[in-house]
Amino acid sequence: MNKADLVSVVAAGTGLTQVEVAAVVEGVLEGISDALVKDDHVEIRGFGTFKVEQRAARDAINPQTGQRIRVDAKKAPVFRPSDKLKARVNGK
């Protein structure tokens, strides 16, 4: 499912227009992105948590050449699903 599919499903379920739903979806995604940029976390109860984790610098090997390369430390956005979402996905 992509963003357009999500907009269609929500619009059909709520009776709102696709334009209205698209604006809401964009707003939600922008809000989550802005929070992550500020190193905040976003918790949606019953769904999961979005947060930023620090990845340590490490050495890696290019599998094609065998050459060692240094991968710098970086921040990475992560999503942790809630227990409720995990149970629903597993049919419980």
TASULGI-V993019 format. One record per residue. N is the residue number from 1. RES is the residue in one letter. PHI is phi in degrees with one decimal (* if undefined). OMEGA is omega in whole degrees, -180 to 180 (* if undefined). Layout:
[[N RES PHI OMEGA] [N RES PHI OMEGA]]
This chain:
[[1 M * 176] [2 N -106.3 -175] [3 K -61.6 180] [4 A -64.1 177] [5 D -64.5 179] [6 L -61.1 179] [7 V -60.4 -180] [8 S -63.3 -180] [9 V -64.0 -179] [10 V -67.0 179] [11 A -62.5 180] [12 A -66.4 -178] [13 G -81.4 -175] [14 T -110.1 -177] [15 G 84.4 176] [16 L -79.3 177] [17 T -75.9 179] [18 Q -64.2 178] [19 V -66.0 178] [20 E -64.6 -180] [21 V -64.9 179] [22 A -60.2 178] [23 A -65.3 179] [24 V -66.8 180] [25 V -60.5 177] [26 E -60.3 179] [27 G -62.5 179] [28 V -64.1 -179] [29 L -64.0 178] [30 E -66.1 178] [31 G -62.8 178] [32 I -64.1 180] [33 S -60.5 180] [34 D -61.9 179] [35 A -64.1 -179] [36 L -66.2 177] [37 V -60.8 179] [38 K -86.2 -177] [39 D 64.3 173] [40 D -84.9 173] [41 H -115.2 -179] [42 V -119.6 -180] [43 E -110.6 176] [44 I -112.2 -174] [45 R -56.3 -179] [46 G 82.7 -180] [47 F -119.6 179] [48 G 161.4 -177] [49 T -127.6 173] [50 F -101.4 176] [51 K -153.3 180] [52 V -110.6 176] [53 E -116.1 177] [54 Q -87.7 176] [55 R -100.0 -178] [56 A -72.5 174] [57 A -65.9 -179] [58 R -154.4 174] [59 D -96.2 178] [60 A -133.6 179] [61 I -123.2 175] [62 N -71.3 -175] [63 P -66.8 -180] [64 Q -79.1 -175] [65 T -109.5 -176] [66 G 78.4 -178] [67 Q -74.5 176] [68 R -79.7 177] [69 I -132.0 179] [70 R -99.7 176] [71 V -101.2 -178] [72 D -68.8 174] [73 A -64.4 180] [74 K -157.0 175] [75 K -96.7 179] [76 A -138.1 176] [77 P -74.0 179] [78 V -133.7 176] [79 F -124.3 177] [80 R -115.8 -180] [81 P -69.4 178] [82 S -75.9 177] [83 D -60.5 180] [84 K -63.6 178] [85 L -66.9 178] [86 K -59.5 180] [87 A -63.4 -179] [88 R -65.8 178] [89 V -63.2 -180] [90 N -86.4 175] [91 G 76.0 -179] [92 K -105.3 *]]
